[in-house]
Amino acid sequence: MRPVSKLLALAVLVCAALPAIGQETATYEVRFEALWNAADHPQDFPPNPHFSPLVGATHSAAADFWSPGGLATEGIRLMAEQGMVVPLRSEVRAVPAEADYVEGDPVNISPGEGFATLTVSEDHPLVTLVTMVAPSPDWFVGVDSMPLMEGGDWLFRKTVDLFPWDAGTDSGTTFRSPNQVSVPRQTIHPIAGFPFTGTPALGRYVFERTDAPPPEPLVLGDDRFEITALWTTENGSSNFGTPVPLTDDTGYFWFFNQNNVEIVVKVLDACGFANRFWIFAGGLTNVGVELTVRDVVADEEKTYTTQPGPPFQPIQDTVGLATCPVG
């Protein structure tokens, strides 16, 4: 059994009473999950569906490389029409004080995956990342000036569904339309109709932090159980809850505000009559929760997952962890 940690419990209580202090930088791996396929997107589906290399920047609010309703720069135009990265790279590097360049993999055949790595900072907390839908006249997917910091701390994970945008520089209406320069140039706008009428997302970005410190667990059962709660909102933001112990077998987590209790957890020693530990939890939230209870003595764990949207349903697990005896 691990040594009793009264100081750890006191430290958790003290930390819970303090405002979150974020690190100056955070590094993320971006996984681009290309989902574009003939079954889900049958309208005018082209041969050789693929995506150009991921390209973009981490940047400050002073930099703007594209935005809905705005006109495409030459870098965005050539990315969306030809899959080129060099012109957009030049636009990013033209403002070195405001942006850092990011480039990642292409997806040579969809469905497939591509990856990129990026570092955000307090000076450059926003992400712009795009890729061409290919073949197409001037269509692309991506994010514009998306923050990876919420509530004063870097997110652990961010998931974004990607729907098609028209760069407004070519008037073609099918994947293999000949070049038709838009005169005058149109604004960047979402494509809601043909050939994407009623179809799901073409892909998603999953930003996952790679330099995150281990989450602070809720420690119960005389230091035997470590519990973490990873929350996820409907907009795809995820981070770990802050634990607060109450008794040796009970504690709670807060997510967004230390004054709001979100999840209450109890691990009950039922070894004497059921030969296992029972796990109970209740939630005062409708965000998604991934609750993990780990028995560090037996090196076993159990995870409970709820989706964002519906209210958290009580956990009354009397099967729990069959890891008795206590010591």
C-alpha positions as semicolon CSV with decimal commas, in nm:
position;residue;x (nm);y (nm);z (nm)
1;M;0,000;0,000;0,000
2;R;0,129;0,347;-0,079
3;P;0,216;0,578;0,214
4;V;-0,070;0,778;0,358
5;S;-0,059;1,124;0,202
6;K;-0,229;1,375;0,429
7;L;-0,017;1,648;0,274
8;L;-0,142;1,549;-0,072
9;A;-0,503;1,587;0,037
10;L;-0,422;1,926;0,191
11;A;-0,242;2,033;-0,126
12;V;-0,541;1,938;-0,340
13;L;-0,769;2,143;-0,118
14;V;-0,537;2,442;-0,139
15;C;-0,502;2,411;-0,517
16;A;-0,878;2,384;-0,559
17;A;-0,917;2,718;-0,384
18;L;-0,673;2,893;-0,617
19;P;-0,742;3,017;-0,972
20;A;-0,596;2,805;-1,250
21;I;-0,256;2,920;-1,372
22;G;-0,189;2,808;-1,727
23;Q;0,153;2,727;-1,869
24;E;0,301;2,979;-2,111
25;T;0,309;2,730;-2,400
26;A;0,145;2,403;-2,500
27;T;0,231;2,156;-2,774
28;Y;-0,035;1,963;-2,966
29;E;-0,047;1,684;-3,217
30;V;-0,320;1,745;-3,471
31;R;-0,477;1,438;-3,626
32;F;-0,676;1,508;-3,942
33;E;-0,929;1,230;-3,985
34;A;-1,042;1,246;-4,348
35;L;-1,390;1,090;-4,364
36;W;-1,487;1,187;-4,719
37;N;-1,617;0,871;-4,892
38;A;-1,857;0,766;-5,167
39;A;-2,115;0,606;-4,938
40;D;-2,168;0,913;-4,720
41;H;-2,100;1,172;-4,993
42;P;-2,238;1,017;-5,312
43;Q;-2,320;1,336;-5,506
44;D;-2,074;1,376;-5,796
45;F;-1,815;1,180;-5,600
46;P;-1,480;1,207;-5,784
47;P;-1,209;0,951;-5,848
48;N;-0,899;0,982;-5,633
49;P;-1,051;1,185;-5,346
50;H;-0,771;1,339;-5,138
51;F;-0,662;1,640;-4,934
52;S;-0,360;1,865;-4,977
53;P;-0,099;1,912;-4,700
54;L;-0,223;2,073;-4,382
55;V;-0,108;2,434;-4,372
56;G;-0,164;2,726;-4,140
57;A;-0,032;2,900;-3,832
58;T;-0,053;2,957;-3,461
59;H;-0,105;3,328;-3,417
60;S;-0,230;3,629;-3,225
61;A;-0,563;3,803;-3,275
62;A;-0,382;4,063;-3,486
63;A;-0,323;3,807;-3,763
64;D;-0,607;3,694;-3,989
65;F;-0,541;3,451;-4,273
66;W;-0,901;3,377;-4,368
67;S;-1,246;3,428;-4,224
68;P;-1,606;3,352;-4,325
69;G;-1,744;3,643;-4,523
70;G;-1,399;3,774;-4,608
71;L;-1,210;3,767;-4,937
72;A;-0,950;3,497;-4,989
73;T;-0,586;3,600;-4,990
74;E;-0,363;3,467;-5,265
75;G;-0,232;3,211;-5,019
76;I;-0,580;3,082;-4,944
77;R;-0,678;3,094;-5,314
78;L;-0,384;2,882;-5,426
79;M;-0,428;2,642;-5,135
80;A;-0,798;2,596;-5,218
81;E;-0,755;2,575;-5,597
82;Q;-0,426;2,389;-5,631
83;G;-0,331;2,257;-5,287
84;M;-0,022;2,481;-5,275
85;V;0,139;2,559;-4,938
86;V;0,420;2,799;-5,032
87;P;0,210;3,117;-5,088
88;L;0,026;3,077;-4,756
89;R;0,358;3,000;-4,587
90;S;0,488;3,331;-4,720
91;E;0,186;3,516;-4,581
92;V;0,244;3,365;-4,238
93;R;0,615;3,438;-4,240
94;A;0,548;3,798;-4,346
95;V;0,416;3,865;-3,993
96;P;0,670;3,683;-3,770
97;A;0,575;3,879;-3,460
98;E;0,213;3,770;-3,493
99;A;0,231;3,413;-3,628
100;D;0,430;3,088;-3,645
101;Y;0,400;2,866;-3,952
102;V;0,248;2,516;-3,930
103;E;0,259;2,245;-4,198
104;G;0,153;1,882;-4,186
105;D;0,075;1,576;-4,392
106;P;-0,149;1,543;-4,695
107;V;-0,410;1,267;-4,711
108;N;-0,333;1,101;-5,042
109;I;-0,655;0,899;-5,047
110;S;-0,969;0,960;-4,845
111;P;-1,068;0,814;-4,602
112;G;-0,728;0,845;-4,437
113;E;-0,529;1,038;-4,178
114;G;-0,274;1,318;-4,172
115;F;-0,082;1,473;-3,885
116;A;0,079;1,800;-3,781
117;T;0,247;1,931;-3,468
118;L;0,208;2,284;-3,337
119;T;0,292;2,492;-3,032
120;V;0,064;2,764;-2,902
121;S;0,170;3,034;-2,658
122;E;0,020;3,318;-2,463
123;D;0,124;3,547;-2,751
124;H;0,001;3,307;-3,021
125;P;-0,296;3,121;-2,867
126;L;-0,503;3,084;-3,187
127;V;-0,486;2,822;-3,462
128;T;-0,566;2,851;-3,832
129;L;-0,529;2,528;-4,027
130;V;-0,664;2,443;-4,374
131;T;-0,645;2,181;-4,647
132;M;-0,786;2,161;-5,000
133;V;-1,070;1,926;-5,088
134;A;-0,923;1,767;-5,399
135;P;-1,017;1,754;-5,673
136;S;-1,240;2,062;-5,657
137;P;-1,266;2,414;-5,802
138;D;-1,170;2,604;-5,482
139;W;-1,311;2,410;-5,191
140;F;-1,139;2,347;-4,860
141;V;-1,191;2,254;-4,496
142;G;-1,031;2,407;-4,190
143;V;-1,048;2,622;-3,882
144;D;-1,002;2,997;-3,851
145;S;-0,849;3,164;-3,545
146;M;-0,958;2,886;-3,310
147;P;-0,844;2,922;-2,946
148;L;-0,687;2,629;-2,764
149;M;-0,707;2,805;-2,428
150;E;-1,032;2,816;-2,231
151;G;-1,087;2,933;-1,875
152;G;-0,725;3,045;-1,847
153;D;-0,576;2,702;-1,922
154;W;-0,478;2,505;-2,228
155;L;-0,726;2,240;-2,333
156;F;-0,624;1,875;-2,312
157;R;-0,814;1,795;-2,632
158;K;-1,017;1,978;-2,895
159;T;-1,225;1,801;-3,162
160;V;-1,368;1,992;-3,458
161;D;-1,595;1,854;-3,731
162;L;-1,499;1,991;-4,073
163;F;-1,752;2,098;-4,334
164;P;-1,668;2,240;-4,680
165;W;-1,592;2,604;-4,756
166;D;-1,587;2,777;-5,095
167;A;-1,294;3,019;-5,130
168;G;-1,498;3,235;-5,370
169;T;-1,225;3,244;-5,634
170;D;-1,354;2,986;-5,884
171;S;-1,716;2,950;-5,999
172;G;-1,704;2,577;-6,074
173;T;-1,993;2,374;-5,929
174;T;-1,865;2,016;-5,955
175;F;-1,548;1,845;-5,837
176;R;-1,406;1,831;-6,188
177;S;-1,531;2,161;-6,329
178;P;-1,286;2,344;-6,558
179;N;-1,128;2,660;-6,419
180;Q;-1,382;2,943;-6,407
181;V;-1,231;3,248;-6,238
182;S;-1,492;3,427;-6,027
183;V;-1,528;3,788;-6,144
184;P;-1,574;3,967;-5,918
185;R;-1,418;3,749;-5,648
186;Q;-1,678;3,620;-5,403
187;T;-1,646;3,601;-5,027
188;I;-1,552;3,280;-4,848
189;H;-1,872;3,095;-4,766
190;P;-1,991;2,751;-4,653
191;I;-2,121;2,509;-4,916
192;A;-2,464;2,395;-4,804
193;G;-2,600;2,259;-5,132
194;F;-2,481;2,036;-5,417
195;P;-2,259;1,834;-5,406
196;F;-2,275;1,829;-5,026
197;T;-2,651;1,846;-4,975
198;G;-2,740;1,672;-4,650
199;T;-2,402;1,501;-4,617
200;P;-2,201;1,464;-4,294
201;A;-1,868;1,627;-4,217
202;L;-1,582;1,562;-4,459
203;G;-1,349;1,503;-4,167
204;R;-1,240;1,623;-3,827
205;Y;-0,940;1,772;-3,655
206;V;-0,842;1,626;-3,319
207;F;-0,597;1,847;-3,132
208;E;-0,442;1,654;-2,841
209;R;-0,190;1,803;-2,606
210;T;0,138;1,611;-2,593
211;D;0,318;1,803;-2,317
212;A;0,033;1,811;-2,065
213;P;0,126;1,737;-1,704
214;P;-0,047;1,430;-1,558
215;P;-0,400;1,516;-1,442
216;E;-0,441;1,571;-1,068
217;P;-0,641;1,271;-0,943
218;L;-0,895;1,252;-0,666
219;V;-0,724;1,021;-0,413
220;L;-0,952;0,803;-0,199
221;G;-0,939;0,485;0,009
222;D;-0,623;0,564;0,208
223;D;-0,441;0,649;-0,118
224;R;-0,550;0,328;-0,290
225;F;-0,778;0,480;-0,556
226;E;-0,692;0,753;-0,805
227;I;-0,986;0,902;-0,993
228;T;-0,982;1,142;-1,288
229;A;-1,270;1,313;-1,468
230;L;-1,216;1,428;-1,828
231;W;-1,499;1,659;-1,937
232;T;-1,606;1,732;-2,297
233;T;-1,842;2,006;-2,408
234;E;-2,070;1,992;-2,711
235;N;-1,826;2,212;-2,903
236;G;-1,553;1,948;-2,866
237;S;-1,343;2,108;-2,590
238;S;-1,199;1,868;-2,331
239;N;-1,002;1,908;-2,010
240;F;-0,962;1,746;-1,670
241;G;-1,174;1,835;-1,370
242;T;-1,020;1,964;-1,048
243;P;-1,058;1,719;-0,756
244;V;-1,161;1,804;-0,401
245;P;-1,156;1,524;-0,137
246;L;-1,432;1,525;0,125
247;T;-1,379;1,204;0,324
248;D;-1,160;0,897;0,285
249;D;-1,408;0,740;0,043
250;T;-1,581;1,044;-0,112
251;G;-1,488;1,352;-0,311
252;Y;-1,599;1,572;-0,599
253;F;-1,477;1,749;-0,912
254;W;-1,537;2,099;-1,040
255;F;-1,487;2,177;-1,410
256;F;-1,532;2,545;-1,500
257;N;-1,575;2,724;-1,169
258;Q;-1,455;2,616;-0,826
259;N;-1,791;2,714;-0,676
260;N;-1,981;2,464;-0,893
261;V;-1,975;2,096;-0,798
262;E;-2,002;1,886;-1,116
263;I;-1,934;1,520;-1,023
264;V;-1,948;1,352;-0,680
265;V;-1,768;1,014;-0,647
266;K;-1,763;0,748;-0,377
267;V;-1,559;0,425;-0,366
268;L;-1,700;0,196;-0,099
269;D;-1,504;-0,090;0,057
270;A;-1,746;-0,384;0,024
271;C;-1,474;-0,647;0,052
272;G;-1,613;-0,783;0,379
273;F;-1,947;-0,889;0,231
274;A;-1,921;-0,865;-0,149
275;N;-1,549;-0,925;-0,212
276;R;-1,516;-0,611;-0,420
277;F;-1,512;-0,231;-0,414
278;W;-1,834;-0,057;-0,514
279;I;-1,826;0,264;-0,720
280;F;-2,093;0,532;-0,703
281;A;-2,107;0,869;-0,879
282;G;-2,361;1,143;-0,933
283;G;-2,344;1,438;-1,169
284;L;-2,482;1,790;-1,174
285;T;-2,388;1,845;-1,535
286;N;-2,477;1,775;-1,898
287;V;-2,124;1,789;-2,038
288;G;-1,966;1,462;-2,140
289;V;-1,756;1,291;-1,874
290;E;-1,495;1,016;-1,890
291;L;-1,460;0,905;-1,528
292;T;-1,171;0,668;-1,456
293;V;-1,127;0,489;-1,122
294;R;-0,787;0,323;-1,081
295;D;-0,687;0,083;-0,805
296;V;-0,315;0,156;-0,779
297;V;-0,252;-0,148;-0,555
298;A;-0,400;-0,398;-0,801
299;D;-0,310;-0,187;-1,108
300;E;-0,662;-0,219;-1,245
301;E;-0,907;0,048;-1,351
302;K;-1,261;0,104;-1,465
303;T;-1,387;0,383;-1,691
304;Y;-1,738;0,525;-1,726
305;T;-1,823;0,746;-2,023
306;T;-2,116;0,977;-2,090
307;Q;-2,175;1,193;-2,397
308;P;-2,229;1,572;-2,391
309;G;-2,591;1,683;-2,408
310;P;-2,798;1,449;-2,188
311;P;-2,783;1,497;-1,811
312;F;-2,528;1,282;-1,630
313;Q;-2,687;0,955;-1,523
314;P;-2,601;0,817;-1,175
315;I;-2,342;0,540;-1,153
316;Q;-2,431;0,266;-0,905
317;D;-2,177;-0,001;-0,985
318;T;-2,194;-0,285;-0,733
319;V;-1,983;-0,501;-0,962
320;G;-1,712;-0,237;-0,935
321;L;-1,354;-0,357;-0,893
322;A;-1,298;-0,715;-0,778
323;T;-0,956;-0,632;-0,636
324;C;-0,997;-0,732;-0,272
325;P;-0,842;-0,789;-0,023
326;V;-0,782;-0,436;0,099
327;G;-0,411;-0,477;0,173
